[in-house]
Amino acid sequence: MHESEEEQRSRLAYEAALRALDQQRRSLEEIRSRTGVLLAAASVSASFLGSRAFERHADVVTTSLALMMLVLTLLLGILALTVREDLAFSMSGSDIHTVLLGARNRADQHRYIAGWLTAIWARNEPTVELLNARFRTMAGALAIQIVLWALALSGTVSSVS
């Protein structure tokens, strides 16, 4: 059986919506995975550099700022890993069946499901973007933390007495 142009367009829209939702799910998984790596890096840098800075009684201001960046890094990481938003990446079979009861043909079926998948993607997107922003801020805070620990250890920064 040969597909009509309308069936082809509807199928392509459905496949694109399905790929977009799958890509969004993978993006969320990557953010969470990279967040774990940054949390580990923050812990290691604080353990090695921070402990040395405290042992050497390094500059209090620089050390305090580094500590604040550590807390910010940890807080953002925990928030990213424990997000409890109502994220969805699939549709239930019974919902699909109900929606497709009104479909007249295969083109309608694909069109309905594509619309539904796109709506799910749109509902998820603000949360995924928020997690991306938290991750970027977390990475920046970690970089600043490491620089501050290094400055504190180098002795190039001294407190004003």
N, C-alpha and C positions, 0 to 999 in steps of 0.2 A: 504494500500500500504506500502510496506516495503522499508525503506531507504537503499540506497547502502552505502558502506563504504565511498565513496567520498562525498556523500551528508552529511553523519554524520560528517566527518571531517570539511567540509565547514560550516555546521551549528554551530559546536562547535567554530570554529574560529570567526564566526560572533558574536555569543553570548559573547565570551571573549572580543572582540573588543568593543562591546556595553557596557559591564560591566566596562571596563577600562575607557571609555569616561565618563560614569556616575560617576565613582569614582573620576575622575579628577574634574568634576563639583562640586561634594560634597566637595572635598578638597578645592577648591577655595572659596566656601561659608563658610567653617569653618575658613579659614584664615581671611576672611573679618569680620566674627563674632568675632573671638578672637582679632582681631585688634581693634575693637570697645571697647572691654572690657579693653584692655591695654591703649587706649586713655583715657578712663574714670579713670582708676587707676592713670595715669600720672597727670591728672587734679586734682584729689583728693589729691595726695601726694604733689603736688606743692601748692595747696590751704592751706592745713593744715601745713605741715612741712616747706614749703618754706616761707609762710607768717610769721611763728614763727621765722625762721632763720633771716629774714629781721628785724622783730621787735626787736630781741635781738642783732642786729648788729653782727651776727656771723661772723666767719672767712670769709673774702672776697674771698679768693682763692677757698675755698671749696664750698662756696655758688655760686660762678661764674661757677665752674665746674658742679655743680648740675643743674644750669640753662641751661648750654650748653647741658647737657644730656636730659633735658626736651625738648629743641628745637629739638634735634635729634629725640627723641621719637615721637614728634608731626609731624615732617616732614616726617618720614618714615611711620607713620600711615596714614597721608593724601595721600601720594603716593600710599600706598597699597589700599586704599579705592577708589581712583579716577583713577585707571589704565584704560586706554582707548585702550588697545591692541585689535586686531581683534581676539577675542576668539570665538570659535564656539563649540557647544555641540550637534548639530543635523544636519540633512541633509534635504533639502527641498524635498517635494514629486515629484516635476517636475524634479529635478536633478536625483533622484532615478530612475524615469521612463526612462529618457534619457540614463542613464548608463546601465540600464537593457535591453535596446533594443537589445544589442549585446549578451545577455546571451542565451545560448543554452538550459540550464536546471536549476533546482533548485540549484544544487551545484555551478554552475557559478554565479547565483544570490547572494548566500551567500558569495562566495569568493570575488566578486566585492565590495559588501557593506562592508565586513570586511576590505578590503584593504582601502577603502575610510575612514571608521571610524578610522582606525589606522593612516592614514595620518592626519586627523583632530587632533587626540590626540597628535601626534608628533609636529604639528605646535603650539599647545597650551602649550606644556610642558615647553619650556624655560621661558615663562611668569609666569607659575605657580611656577616654581623653583625660579625665581627672587622674587616673592611675598613671598615665604617661607623664603628666605634668609633675606628679609627686615623685616619680622616678627621676626625672631630669633634675628636680630640685635636690633630691637626695644625693645624686651623683655630684652635683656642685658642692653641696655641704661636705661631702666626704673629701673632695679635692681640697677645699679650703681647710678642713680639719688637718689633713696631712701636711699642708704647707705651714700651718700655724705650729704644729708639733715640731716640724723641722726648724722653723725660726726660733722657737723656744729652746731647742737643743743646741742650736748653733751659737747662741749667745750674742747674736747680732742685734737683738732687740733687748733693751733694758728698761726697767721701770723708772719712771721719773720719781725721784725722792723728794 
